C-alpha cells in the first residue's frame, strides 16, 4: 500500500469528471487499498479517487468510530428517499479547514459495486448519506466550496491564502 497525495483546492484536477470502472482487477483493488490507507492517514471519513488524481469512479468511506469498517463504492449512484434534508456540517480533505452544511438528503438508496465487481444496494441515512453524496460530487467534479455564497467563499480564500503563506515561511 502507498500513501497518495491529496489534491487541494483550487487544483483544477479536482474539476475532472471521473470515468466509470469497467474492469475489476488487481489494479482496482490496489487503488482501493491505497485510497483507504490515504484516507485513514489523513483522518478523513471519505475519499474519492479524483481527490488523489485518479480518474476513476471509486470512493472509500469509513464513518465508524473504530475506523475499521471501510466501505468501497465503485461506480456509485444514489436516489433520494423523501425530501428531508440533513444539516450535518461537512469538511473536505481537499478543502482543509473549511466546514459547512449543505442540507443534503438525509435518506438515500445507494447503488454501487464493490472491489470484486459485485453490485449492491444499500440504504443510507444521516452521516453516511451525507458522506456518499459529498464523495459522488467529487466524482462529478464538484466541491463543497462550490455550493456556498460568494461572501463565504471569498472569506475562506483569504484565510487559505494566509495559511499557505505561513506554511511557505515555515519551510
C-alpha positions as CSV (number, residue, x, y, z in Angstrom):
1,X,0.0,0.0,0.0
2,X,1.0,3.6,-0.5
3,X,0.0,7.0,0.7
4,X,-1.3,9.1,-2.2
5,X,-1.1,12.9,-2.5
6,X,-4.5,14.5,-1.8
7,X,-5.1,17.4,-4.2
8,X,-6.2,20.6,-2.6
9,X,-8.5,23.4,-3.7
10,X,-8.1,25.3,-6.1
11,X,-6.3,22.5,-8.1
12,X,-8.1,22.2,-11.4
13,X,-7.7,18.4,-11.5
14,X,-10.4,18.3,-8.8
15,X,-12.8,19.5,-11.5
16,X,-12.5,16.5,-13.7
17,X,-15.4,14.1,-14.1
18,X,-14.3,10.6,-13.2
19,X,-14.7,7.7,-15.7
20,X,-16.6,4.5,-14.8
21,X,-14.6,1.5,-13.8
22,X,-15.2,-1.2,-16.4
23,X,-12.7,-3.9,-15.4
24,X,-12.4,-5.2,-11.8
25,X,-8.9,-6.5,-11.3
26,X,-5.9,-6.3,-9.0
27,X,-5.1,-2.7,-10.2
28,X,-8.5,-1.6,-8.9
29,X,-8.0,-3.4,-5.6
30,X,-4.6,-1.7,-5.2
31,X,-6.2,1.7,-5.9
32,X,-8.8,0.9,-3.2
33,X,-6.1,-0.2,-0.7
34,X,-4.0,2.9,-1.3
35,X,-7.1,5.2,-1.0
36,X,-8.1,3.6,2.3
37,X,-4.6,4.0,3.7
38,X,-4.5,7.6,2.5
39,X,-8.0,8.4,4.0
40,X,-7.1,6.8,7.3
41,X,-3.7,8.6,7.4
42,X,-5.5,12.0,6.7
43,X,-8.2,11.2,9.3
44,X,-10.9,11.6,6.8
45,X,-14.3,9.9,6.7
46,X,-14.3,9.5,2.9
47,X,-12.1,9.9,-0.2
48,X,-12.9,10.0,-3.9
49,X,-10.4,8.8,-6.5
50,X,-10.4,12.3,-8.1
51,X,-9.1,13.7,-4.9
52,X,-5.9,11.7,-5.4
53,X,-5.6,12.4,-9.1
54,X,-7.1,9.0,-10.2
55,X,-9.7,9.4,-13.0
56,X,-11.9,6.5,-11.9
57,X,-15.4,6.4,-10.2
58,X,-14.1,5.0,-6.9
59,X,-14.9,6.1,-3.4
60,X,-13.9,4.8,0.0
61,X,-15.7,5.6,3.2
62,X,-15.4,4.7,6.9
63,X,-17.6,6.6,9.3
64,X,-17.2,4.0,12.1
65,X,-15.7,5.3,15.4
66,X,-13.3,2.4,15.4
67,X,-12.1,3.2,11.9
68,X,-12.3,-0.5,10.9
69,X,-15.4,-0.7,8.8
70,X,-14.4,0.5,5.3
71,X,-16.9,0.8,2.5
72,X,-16.0,0.6,-1.1
73,X,-18.2,2.3,-3.7
74,X,-17.3,1.8,-7.3
75,X,-19.4,3.5,-10.0
76,X,-21.8,4.7,-7.2
77,X,-25.1,6.4,-7.7
78,X,-28.0,7.2,-5.4
79,X,-31.7,8.1,-5.2
80,X,-33.2,10.3,-2.5
81,X,-35.9,8.8,-0.3
82,X,-38.2,11.7,0.6
83,X,-37.3,15.4,0.9
84,X,-35.9,15.5,4.4
85,X,-32.5,17.3,4.5
86,X,-29.7,16.9,6.9
87,X,-27.9,19.9,8.4
88,X,-24.7,18.0,9.3
89,X,-21.5,20.0,8.9
90,X,-19.2,18.8,6.2
91,X,-15.5,19.0,5.9
92,X,-13.3,18.0,3.0
93,X,-9.7,16.7,2.7
94,X,-9.3,18.7,-0.5
95,X,-10.6,21.9,1.2
96,X,-8.8,21.7,4.6
97,X,-10.1,24.0,7.3
98,X,-13.4,24.6,5.7
99,X,-16.7,23.3,7.1
100,X,-20.3,24.0,6.2
101,X,-23.7,22.3,5.9
102,X,-25.2,22.0,2.5
103,X,-28.6,20.5,3.6
104,X,-28.1,17.2,1.7
105,X,-30.7,14.4,1.6
106,X,-30.9,12.6,4.9
107,X,-32.1,9.3,3.4
108,X,-30.8,7.7,0.2
109,X,-30.6,4.4,-1.6
110,X,-27.1,3.8,-2.8
111,X,-26.2,1.5,-5.7
112,X,-22.6,0.7,-6.2
113,X,-20.1,-2.1,-7.0
114,X,-17.5,-3.5,-4.6
115,X,-13.9,-4.1,-5.4
116,X,-14.7,-7.6,-6.6
117,X,-17.3,-6.4,-9.1
118,X,-20.3,-7.3,-7.1
119,X,-23.2,-4.9,-7.5
120,X,-25.1,-4.0,-4.3
121,X,-27.7,-1.6,-3.0
122,X,-27.7,-0.1,0.5
123,X,-30.0,2.2,2.4
124,X,-28.1,5.1,3.9
125,X,-29.2,7.7,6.4
126,X,-27.6,10.5,8.4
127,X,-23.8,11.0,8.1
128,X,-23.4,8.0,5.7
129,X,-26.0,9.5,3.3
130,X,-24.2,12.9,3.5
131,X,-20.8,11.3,3.0
132,X,-22.0,9.4,0.0
133,X,-23.4,12.5,-1.7
134,X,-20.3,14.5,-0.9
135,X,-18.0,11.9,-2.4
136,X,-20.1,11.4,-5.5
137,X,-20.0,15.2,-6.0
138,X,-16.2,14.8,-6.1
139,X,-16.5,12.2,-8.9
140,X,-18.6,14.7,-10.8
141,X,-16.0,17.4,-10.4
142,X,-17.9,19.4,-7.7
143,X,-16.5,20.7,-4.5
144,X,-18.1,21.6,-1.2
145,X,-17.0,25.2,-1.6
146,X,-18.9,25.5,-4.9
147,X,-22.2,25.4,-3.0
148,X,-21.6,28.3,-0.7
149,X,-22.2,32.0,-1.0
150,X,-19.7,34.2,-2.7
151,X,-19.0,36.1,0.5
152,X,-18.2,32.9,2.4
153,X,-16.0,31.7,-0.4
154,X,-14.1,35.0,-0.5
155,X,-13.6,34.8,3.3
156,X,-12.3,31.3,3.0
157,X,-10.0,32.0,0.1
158,X,-8.5,34.9,2.1
159,X,-7.9,32.6,5.1
160,X,-6.5,29.9,2.8
161,X,-4.0,32.4,1.3
162,X,-2.8,33.4,4.8
163,X,-2.4,29.7,5.9
164,X,-0.4,28.9,2.7
165,X,1.9,32.0,3.3
166,X,2.5,30.8,6.8
167,X,3.3,27.3,5.6
168,X,5.7,28.7,3.0
169,X,7.6,30.7,5.7
170,X,7.9,27.7,7.9
171,X,9.7,25.7,5.2
